[in-house]
Amino acid sequence: MFSYIIRRLISAVILLLIVSAVTFGIFFLLPKLAGQSTDQLAQQYIGKAPTAADIAAVKKNLGLDKPVYEQYWDFLKGIFVGVDYKFGPEAAKCHVPCFGYSFKTHIEVWPEIQSRLPVTLSLAAGAAVLWVVSGVATGVLSALRPGSFFDRAAMGVALAGVSLPMFFTGALALALFTYQWPIFERSDYVPLLDNPFLWARTLVLPWVTLAFLYSALYARLTRAGMLETLAEDFIRTARAKGLQERKVVVRHGLRAALTPIITVFGMDLGLLLGGALITEQVFSLKGVGAFAVEAINANDLPNILGVTLLAAFFIVICNLVVDVLYAAVDPRVRLS
């Protein structure tokens, strides 16, 4: 098990390096291939009416006049050890991890992302708990009673959940439960440690709306996996030995059906941690997703690059956890 985890850790590090290189190339190499000069790129860090001396100073400080591979190496060093920028007699320290400075606000990218992370983490964690519990439980109950009224009703609701887009269900939930019946009043995000009750109350409606979308898929996946597993010979053997039905379903049936669910969960959670763009926009939450939308609208490349790398990091880490869970759920993975 330990050697398996080490192999996955090495693979995750290599994948993160590849993702960082590709992302860096997209943001800094493609503009040059498209005809943008280093002077034009440097000008975005200065503002309106820059002088030639200002542009030359920014190019030198940021290393824009260096070859691309040297710029990428400096970029990697900045992430791990930080960067010192000198602007005449003054010096600026870009702290670890350094993703550069915003074109528009001239503030370090990471502190801005860091201030938005609690919102996105709270949204993703709460919604993930709801959709996993509700989706898996619904799928198991439907598989135990195939063709029943509950099965048909649950799968009908699941089909609606998979089909309806988030911007529709989110707007509908706001119209009904905030404006028509003011059960959940709109308010700004409250940190968990400041007031846990207000923190939960602010996020209940986004949690439920987001969970409705995802739990529908998990219910259908769980039902399909459980129906296939419950028809296997080892399930009939377990029942013939006189095991309790609860143990047969949970210990043998559900555990064998968890593999595709864990796979999808790792991808979904990683994507959400990288920013739930539509959900945060609909519910006016100032998270990483909203920060990404603002950066895209402003054409703020350093901010976009920081969010992209953060999302890639979360996806790789979540997939690493999924690989470890595979080995815990299915011993055959360790052997292979």
N, C-alpha and C positions, 0 to 999 in steps of 0.2 A: 504493500500500500504506500509506504514512504517513497519508494523509488518511482512509483506511478505518479505521485504528486510532484516529485522533483522534475520528471520529464514534462509534465504539463506546465509547470512554472517556467521552464526554459522555453517551451513553445510559446507561452504567453508573452515573454519578454521579446522574443524574436518578432512576433506578430506586431507588438506595439511599435518596435523600431521600424518595421515595414510601413505601418500605417502612418507614423510620423513623417517618414520620408516622402510617401505619396502625397500626404496632405500639404507638406511644405512645398513640394514641387508644384502642386495645383495652384497655390496662392502666390508663389514667388517666381516660378519658372514659366508657367503658361502665360502670364501677362507679358513677359519679355518676348516669348514666341509670337504673341499676338501683336507685337509692335510697340508695347509700352517701354519707354526708356527708364533708366534708373533715376534720371532727373524728375520725371513725372511721378514716380513712386515716392521719391524723397519729398516732393512738394506736398504730398498729402499729410505728412507729419508736421508741416510748417503752418499752412493756412494760406490766406490770400496775400497776393503781391509779395512773394518771397524774392530776396535778392540772390544773385549767383553765389555769393559767399555763404549765405544761409543754406542753400541747396548742397554746396560742396561740403559744408561742415556736417550736415545730417548724413550724407552719403558715407563720409568717413567714420562717423560715430557708430552708425548702424551696420557698417560693413557692406553696404549695397553695391560698392564698386569691386567687391571681391568675387572670385568664382563661386558658382552655386554650391559646390561641395563644401567650400570653406564657410559659406553662410549657413549651411545646414549644420555643420559641426559647431559653429558658434551658437546656433539655435539650441542644439542639444545641451551644450554646456550651460546655457542660460536656464534651462529647465531644472538642471540638477544642482548648479552652484550659484546661479544668479549672474547678473551682468552689471558692470559699472559703466555708465555713459557720462562722457565729459562734454559739456557745452561751454566752451570758453573757460573762464576761471571756476565755473560751478561744475559740480559732479552730481549725478543722480544714480541711486542704487535701485536696480530692479531686482526685487527679492525672489527667492525660490518659491514656487516654480515661475520663472519669468517667461511670459508669452508676449512680451513687448508692451507698447503703450498704444492706447486708443488714438485713432486718427482725429476724432472729434473732441474728446474731453481731455486728451493728453494725460490720462490716468492709467496706472498699471492695469493690465487686463485681469490678472488673477484676483486681486482684491474685489473687483466688481463682480466677477463670477462667484467668488466665495460668499459675498453678501446675498446672492440669489439662491445659493445651494439649499439652505434650510427649507425654503418654500417647496422646491422640487422634491427634495428628499421626503418631506412630510407627505406631500401629495402621492408620491409613488409608493411609499411604505404602507400607508393606510389603505389605498386602493388595492394594492397587491394582496394584502391579507383578506380583504373582502372578496375579491374575485376568485382567489384560490379556494377559500373555504366554501363559498356558495356554489362555484362552478363544479368543483369535484364532488361535493355532496349531492348536488342535483344530478350529475351524471351517474353516480353510483346508484341512487334510488331509481332512476329511469332504467338502468340496466337490470336491476333486480325485478322490475315489473314492466317488461317490454310489452308494448301494445296497450297498456292501461291508459286511463284518462290522464293520470299524472304524467305519464311518459309523453303522451301526445301534446299536452298543454305545455310542459316544460320545453320540449323541443321546438314547439311553435314560438314560444317566447325567445328561446335561444336563437332561432332563425331571424327573428326581428332584431335582436340585439346585434347579431353579426352584420345585418344588412344596413341598419341605420347609421349614418355618419355621426361623429362626435359633435360637430357644430350644430346638428339638428337636435339631438337628444339633450345637449347642454343648454341650448336656447329654450327648448321646451321645458326643461326642469326649472330654469330660472323664471320663465313666464308663469308656471303653475305654483311653485313652492316659494317664490320670493315676491312676486308682484300680485298674482291672483289671491293666493293664500300666504300671507307673510309668515311662514313657519321658519324659514331660514333667511334672516336679513343679510343683505350684502354689507360686508365690512372688510377692512384691510386685514392682512395676515397678522396674527398675533403669535410671537414665538412660544414654543412649548413651555420653556422654563418660566416665562413671564406669567402666563395664565393658561394652564392645561385645558380648562373648560372652554374658554374662548377659542383656543387653538383648535380644538376638535370641532366646535360649533361652526367655525369659519370654513372648515374643510369637509364637513359631512356631505354636503350636496355635491361637490366635485368628486369626492370618494365614491359615492353611490353611483353617480352618472358614469364615471370611468369604469367602475367595477361592472356595471351592467353591460358595457360594451365587451369587456374582456371575458367575463364569466360565461357569456354565451358560448364562446369558442371552447372554453375549458369544459363546459358541460357536454358539448358534442364530442370532444376528444375523449373524455373520460367514459362516456357511454359506449362509444365504439370500441375502446380498448377493453372495457370490462366485459362486454358481450363476447368478444373474441377470447378473452382469458377464461371466462367461466365455462366455455365450451371445451377447454383443454382436458386431457386425460388426468393430469395431476390434481385438478380440482375435483373430479369425480372420485379419485382415489382418496383425497382428504375427507370428502363427505362419507365415503364408505368406511373409513376408519373411525367414524363417529365424532369428528371434531365439531365444535360448536359452529353454527352458521356464521356468527360474527367473526370468528377467527378465520374461517375459510374465505370470507369476503375481504376482510381487511388485511390479514397477514399474507395470504396467498394470491387472491385475485387482484386487489388494488395495488399491491407492491409490484406485481408483474406488469401492470398497466401504467405505471408511473413514468416510464422512460420517455415517451413522447411528450408528456405533460411537463416534465422537468426541462426538456429541450426548449419548448415554446416559452415556458416561464422565464428561463434565463435570457432569451432574446427580448421578450417584452419588458422585463424589468430593466435590462440594460438600456433599451431605447428610452424608456420613461425617465431614468435617472439622467440621461443626457439632455432631457428637456421635453416636457409634454406641451408642444407648441400650441395646438388647437385648444386643449383644455385650459391652459393658462390664459390664453387670449379670451376665451368665452367667459371665464369666471374672474377676469381681471386680477390674476395672481402674478405678482412680480417675481417669477422664478427664472430658471435658466432658459426655458423655452421662450418666454417673453423677451429676455435679454437677447437671444439669438435673432428674433424677429426685428428688434430695434437695430441690431447691428447690420442686418441684411438691408433694411430700409435705408440706413445711413451709409451703406457701402463701406463699413468700417472693417477692413480686412483683419487686423490683429484680433479684434473681438470675435469675429467669425472663426478665425483659426483656433482661438482658445476654446470656444464651445465645441468645435469639431473634434479636437483632440480629447477633450473631456468626455464627450459622448463615446468616442472610440475606446477610451480607457475603461469606462463603465461596461461597455459591451464585452470587451475582452475579459475583464475580471469576472463578470457574471457567467460567461462561458467556461472560465476556469473552474468556478464553483460548481457549475453543472457537471463538468467532467469528473470532479471529485465525488459528487453525489451519485453519479453513475456507478462508480466503483463501490459505493456503500450500498446502493440498492441492488445492483446486479454483480455478483462476484466474477462472472464471466468476463467482465470488462477488464478487471485487473489481470486476469490470466492472458488476455489478448494483448 
